Amino acid sequence: MKIIESIDVAMDVTLISLHDMPADLNAVADVFTRISAAGVDVDMISQCPLGGTHSGLSFTVQDAQFGEILPIVSALRAENKELGVSVSSGNCKISVFGQGMRGQPGIAAKVLCAAAAAGCDLRMITTSETDISLLVVKADADRALKAIESAFA
């Protein structure tokens, strides 16, 4: 069985990060309930518990749906003046997939080393047992893809 079965690329991805968000699962669920009600498809999600009562939450949507996120973020900010928001559009998601990754140490390290050696501007990482997804700026997409493909050739 091949360790890596496919490497896919999704272009035009926006990263939205919420800073100083309440570290409460109900608050996180509320964010995604509102986004779902607006018909927006969320892809990558990453939470960074900062400790105490606050955390950071980042997620991605397609650039074309970013406008539908703005009213939601504005409403969240109106309800919580401490909430900070940062947005980065025009990114690219590279997903490395393979059933052979399951239980195989070092695959994430190999992917990340390849992207680092290519000098990529990494914005986000998400993983599962069979998938490693990197969000990089669009300008680095081709270089990152070639580096990762070479690492597993």
N, C-alpha and C positions, 0 to 999 in steps of 0.2 A: 504494500500500500504506500502510495506517495504521501509524504508528510504534507506538502502543500498541493492542493488540488486546483486552486484558482486564486488569482489576484485581480480584484475588481477596483474600478475607479469611478467615483461619483463626483462630478464637477458642480460648481456653483452652490456651495454650501455655506450657510451663515452660522456662526457660533454666537450664542447668547449666553452671557454669564451673569448670574445674580450674586452679588456680594452682600455680606452681612444680612443674610436671610435667616429667619428663625430656624433653629435646628430642631425641627418638629416635623414628623412624617405627615401630619395633617396639612401643614403648609406646603410641603412638596407635592402631595396629592392634589391640593387645590390648584397649584400652578398647572399641572398637567391636565386636570379636569377642565380648566378654562381653555387651554390650548386645544384640547380635543373637541370641546363644544364649538370652537371656531373652525373646525374642520382642517386643522393644520397637522401634518404628519411630522412627528418628532423622530429623529434617528438616534444619534448618539446621546447618551446621558451620563454625566459624571457628577458625583457629589463629593465635596471635600469638607468633612466635619472639622471645624476649626477648634472645637472644644467649647465647653460652656453652652451658651444659649444661641450661638450663631454658626452658620455654615456657609459654604459656597456651593452653588449649583450651576452647572453648565449643561447646555444641550444644543443640538444642531437641528436646523430646518433647511429646506431648499431656499436659495436666495429669492426665488419667485414668491415664496410665502412669507417673507420677512415682514411685509406691510401688514399682514394679518396679525402679527405678533405685537406690533407697536401699541395698539389699544390695550392689550392685555398687560403689557409691561407698565404702561402709564397708570392703569388702574392699580396694579400692585404697588407702584411707587406712591400713589395717592394714599393708599392704606398704610404704608410703612415708609416713613420719610428717611429712615436709615438705610433702606435698600439701595445698593449701588448696582448699576447696570453697565456692562460693556458689551459691544457688538463688533464682530469681525466678519465681514462678508467677503465673498470671492475666494473661498477656500476649496479644497479638494479632499475627499475622503478616500483613502487607499485601504482596502480590506483584504487581508490575507486569510484564506480559509483552507482548512484541511482536517478531515477526520483523524488523520495520522498525528495531528498536533496533541490530541488528548493524551495526557500523561507523559508527554515528551518534554523533558527539561531543556531549556536553552533556546526555544523557538522565538520567544519574545525578544530575548537578548540579541539574537541574530538579526531580526527585523529592525530593531532599534539601532543596532550598530551600523547596519547598512544605511539607514536613513541619516544617521549622524555623520557617517563618512561622506555622504553626498551633500552635507551642509544644509540640510532641510530646516526650515522654520516650522517646528512642531507646535501645534496649538492644543491638541487633545489626544488622549489615548483611551480606548476602551477595549476590553478583551472578554472572551469567554473561553471555554475549553477548546473550541475549534475555530475561533476567529480572533484576529488582532486587527483593529482598525485605528489608523492614524489620520488625524486631520492636519493637513499641511497647507501653507499658502499656495495658491494656484500656480504661482511662478515656479515653485519647486516640484510640481506634480510629476513632470516627465523624468526629472533627475531622480526623484525618490523611487518612482516605479522601476526604472532601469536598475537602480542599485539593489532594490529588494529582489527583483527577478534574478540578477546576477548572483546574489547571495545563495539562492536556492537552485541554481542551474547545475 
